[in-house]
Amino acid sequence: MTDLGRRGLLMGSAAAIWGWPERDQFQMFDPARADRFKLSLPAVLPDESAFFASHFLEHLPAIPYVHCPSICTTPNGGMLCVWYAGSGEGKKDVQIWGADASVSGSDISWGPPRVLMSRQKAMRDLDRFVRTVGNAIVFPDDQGRVWLIFVTVAVGGWSGSSLNACCSLDGGATWQPSRRLSLSPLMNMSELVRAAPVALESGNVGIPMYHEAIRKFPEMLWVRFDRGRLKVTKTRMCGGDEFLQPAIVPMDGSHALAYLRDGSAAHQVFVQQTNDCGQAWSVPVPLSLPNPNSSVAAVRLSTGEVLMAMNNSSTNRENMTLIISPNGIDHWNSISILDGEPKGKYAYPYFISSPGGRVDLVYTWQMQKIRHVAFNEAWVTAQPRKSLL
């Protein structure tokens, strides 16, 4: 064997040993048993007035790079938004931040940002070297806990990432120690989260995720909560080299749409469909929607329509636009340009349907702060529609 071959073997062996999952709180389980999507639809009140509110979540003093928000409701009736911020993507000083909102009817008040996770805390919790932290999502379970799933990177870029989880028993005020998710017996790396989870009638959760190493493809992370233990497994949604960050929209108990970020020369949003609650997915096909290699978010309304937040461009992220379709596939219309200016950077939208008929959206605003907008279906209905064709 040549010296080059020996070095390659040693490096591969070291990566395999580093990536080998621990025998810890996270166990695999079989997701093949029957389950159904649990629809979370806005409650529509008769003769309801249109409602729209906007807020900025910002750091004082400012932090140079702010990105990748996620939002959820909390057991106390409020909301929690999380994102990461630092001097730049992948830098050692990046931390995962959070902000809490109190909600009273249509009144929403956000508190100041606070650090939820740093590389130093992640290293203490995980007993592993962590070079930086990254994408994070937050969601409640049906047992009154709030979960944070987040990315850590030990070596390299996102291809060297791992997923980790921690939970809060008090609505996000404090957090239990983090544990690493064991998703593969070999090379337990290169898995990332981005889009909102989907609830299942069993109480389990499906989390869209994606692989980003030599190849890029979407996957589902299936999570079951069992007597304080988190049991997980993953299934692949499709092959390919260019599809990332699936955004899942359940249409009924078994049927869902998955919108994919496209990194190919097509520069279009792609879609997959499932008719068995995510056990099998159709081959991705392009929609008549542009995509500048950017994440999208979507949510089903009570009417059956699908509302999407996206960059309405094939080349840049200079706008954040709301569009709507009667079926989530075709006949798309623009209803609102939330932000738009030359050389602007608006990215990574994230939707949830909240109690009381409210839809909440957060996204990165100019890579400087997080914008939160809240509205109801009456506001959506009142917006003029302009065909995208």
N, C-alpha and C positions, 0 to 999 in steps of 0.2 A: 504494500500500500504506500502511495506517495505521501509526502509531508502534507500536501494540500488535502488529500483524502482523509488523513488522520485528524487534521484540524477540523474538517467538516464533520467528521464522526463525533469528535469531542464536543463541538458546539451543539450539534443536534442532540446528543445525549444530555448535555447540561440543560438545554431548553426543555427537553422532555421531563427531566427530573424536576425542574422548577415548575413546569406546568402540571405535574401530576397532582390530582386533587387529594385533599386530605380527607380522612374518615372523620367527618365532623357533623354538624347539625343539619347539613343539607344532603338529602337522599334522593335518588332517582325514583320515579314512579311511572306507571304505564298510563298514558293519557288516552288510550284507545277506547276506554269504556265510554258509553253514551253520555253526552253532556249537551247542554244547550246554552246559547248566548242569552244573557240577561239584559234585556233592552233597558237603557236609561234615557227616557225621553222627557223633554221639557213639558211641564204641566201647562196646558193652555187654558186660560180662563176666558169665559165669554165676555166680549166687549172690553177686553183688556187694552189699556193705553200702551202706545209704543214707549219703550224704555231703552236708553243707550247711555252708557257711562264709560269714561276713559280715565286711566290712572297711569302714572309712571313710577316704577320701582327703580330707584337710583342710589348710587353710592355717594356719600359725602364724607370726606373728599372723594373725588372721582377716581375710579379704577380704569386703566387704559382699555381693557378688553373684557366685555361682558357678553355672555352667549348662552344659548341652549336652555330655555326655560321649560319648566313643567309645573302644573298646577293641580291641586285636588281640593275637595271639600274635607273638612275635619269633623270628628264626632261632636264637637261643641257648636257646630253650625257655622263656623268660620271657614277660612281657606288658608292654604299654605302654598306658596310658590317657591320653587328652588331653581337655581341656575349655577353656572360656574363663572368665575371672574379672576383675573390676574393681569400680569403684564403682557400676556399673549398666549395663544393656544399651545398647550403642551409645555408651558414653562413651569419651573419648580414652585413658583409662588402661587399657582392657581389653587383656589379653594372653592368648595361648594358652599354657596350662600343660600339663605332662605329668608322669607318675609311672611309675616302672618297678617291676615285680614280679619277684621270683625265685620259681620254682616247683619244688618237689621232691615229687612224688607229690601228696598232698592238702595239703601245707604251702605256703602262699602268704604271702609277705612283701613289703609295699609300701614303697618308699623315699619320701623327701620330695618334694613338688612342685617343679618347676623350670620356668623360662620357656623355651618353645620358639620363640615368635614374638610380636613386639610390632609396633605400627604403625611405629616407627622402623626396625626391621629390614626390615619389608615394604617400606617406601619405598626403602630402600637397594637391596634385591634387585630390585624391580620398576621402579625409576626413575620412579615415579609418586607423586602425592600420595595418602596414605591417611589418612582421618579416624579409622577404627577397624577392628578385626578382629572376627570373629565365629565362627559355626559352623565346626567342623573335624571331619574324620573321619580315621582312620588305619588302614592295612591293609598286609599284606605282599604282595609279588608272588612268582612262582615262580622268581625269580632271586636270592633272598636279600636283596632290598632292602625297606625299609619306606617307605611313601608317606604324606605328609600333604597332604590337600586342604583348603583353608581359604578362608574368605570375607574379603574386604576391602571396605570401603565408602569411597568418595571424597566423595560428596555425598548428602544426604538420608538416608533410612532404608534398610531392606533392599531396597527397589526399586532402589537405586543400587549394589547389590552386584556383585562380580565374583568368579570362582573362580580360585584359584592352586594351584600344586603345588610340593612339594619332596620330595626323597627322602633317606634315610639309608642309608649303606653299612655301618653298624656297629650295627644293631639299635635305632636311635633315640638313640644317644649324641651324635652330631653330625649336622648337616644340610647338604646342598648348597644353594646359592642358589635362591630361589624364582623361578618363572616364571609368568606370567599365562596362563591357559587361553583360547585363542581359539575361542570357540564360535559366533560370528556375525560376518559382515563389517560389520554395522551395529548400533549400540547393543548392544555386547557386555557387557550388564549384566543385573542382576536374576535371577541364577541362584544358587541356594543348595543346599547339601548338608545332610543330617541323618542318614539311616539307613545301615545297614551295606551294603557292596558285596556282589555275588554273583560268585563265581569261575566262569569258563568253561573248558571242557576244552582249548581252544586256548592257554590261558595268559592270555587277555585278561580284562578285568574289566568288569562292568556296575555302575555306581554310580547308585542312585536319587537324583534331584535334583528341584528344583521351581522354577517361575517365580513371582515375587511382585512384580508391578507393578500395572498397571491390572487385569489378570486374574491369576488364580491357578490353576495347573494342574501336574500331575506330568509329569516327563520322565525319560529314561534317558540317562546319560552313558556312552558306550562307550569304553573305554580299551585301547589296544594298546601293548605295550612292544617297541620295534624298535631294537636296537643302541644302547641308551642314550637313545633319543628317545621321547617320550611322544606318541602319536598319538591324537586324540580326535574324536568326533563325538557328536551328540545326536539323540534321537528323542522325539517327544511321545507320551505314554501316553493322554491324552484331553484334551478341551477343558474348558470350564466356567470357573467363577469362584471356586470355594470349596474345591478339593481340593489338599492340600499333603502333603509329607513322606511319599512312598510307602515302605512297608516291604515288601521283596520276599522271598518264601519259595519257593525252588525245591522242587517236589514230585517231579520226576524230571528227566530230561535236557532235556525241552522244555516241560514244564508248570510254571507258577509262579503263585502268588497275590500280589497287591499290595494291602496294606491302607492306606487313605488317611485322613488327618486331615480332618475335616469342619468347615468354617467356616460352614455354612448353618444354617437354623433346624431342620433335621432332628435335629441333635445325635446322629448315629449314626456308627459306623465303616462306611466303604464298602469294597468289594472289587472288584478287577478280576482277570481271568485271561488268561494267554497260553498258547498251545499250540505256539508256534514260537520259543521261547527269546527272547521279548521283542520280536520284530519287529512284532507286532500285539497289541493288548489289547482286551478286551471293554469294553462300556460299564459304568461303575461302578454297582453296586447296593448298597443298604444291607443291613447285617447286623443281627441282633437284639442289637446291642451298643451301649451308650451311648458318646458321645464329647463331652467338653466343649471341643471345638476344641483337641485336644491330640494330640501324637505318640504312636504305639504302636510296639511292637517285637514280632517273632514269629520263631520258629525251628521247623523240622521235626525231630521226634525219630525215632529208628530204627524206631519202631513205625508211622510214617506219620502220627501225631498231630501237631497244631500247637499249640505252647505260645505264648501271647501275654502280654506285660506291658502293662498299660493302666490308665487311671483309670476305675474302674467307677462312673461318674457322668455325667450329661448336663450338669452345671452347674459342677463344680469339680474341682480336682486334689488332693483331700484324702486320697486313698489311692493306693497302688501295689499292684495285684492281679495275680496270675498266674491265667490261665484256660487251659483246654485243650479241644480239639475233635478228634474222630476224623478229620475231613477238612478242617478249616480254614474251614468254611462254616457249619455248624450244630451243634446239640447241645453247646453250650458249657457247661462246668462250671468253677466257681471252685475252685482247690485251695489257695491261700494268699494272705492279705493281708499283704504284706511290711511295709507301713507304712500307718498310717491314724489320723488324729486331726482333730478339727474345726479348720478354718482352716489345716490343713497344706498344704504345697506340695511335691508329689512329681511329677516330670515327666521327659520325654524319655528313656525307657528305650532301651537298646541291647544287643542279644544277639549273642553269637558261640558257635559250637560249637568247643570246644578239644580238643586231643589228649588221649587217655587217658579219654575218655568224660565230660569235664566240660563243663557249660554255664555260661557266664559272662554276667552281667547287670550293667550299670552304669546309674545314673540319678541325676538331680539330687535331693538331699535338702534340703528346706526352703530352697532357693536359697542354702545356706550351705556345703555340702560335696558330695562325690560318694560315693554308696554303691555298693559292689561286693558282689555275692553270687555264690557259686559252688556248684553242686550237680550231682548225677548223675541219671540216669534212674531209678535205684532210689529216690532220694528223691522224685521226681515220682510214681512208682507208689505209694509209701507214703502219699501225702497223701489225706485224705478229699475226696470230690468233692461239690460242691453245685451243682445246676442253676441257671443264671442265668435261666431262664424263670419 
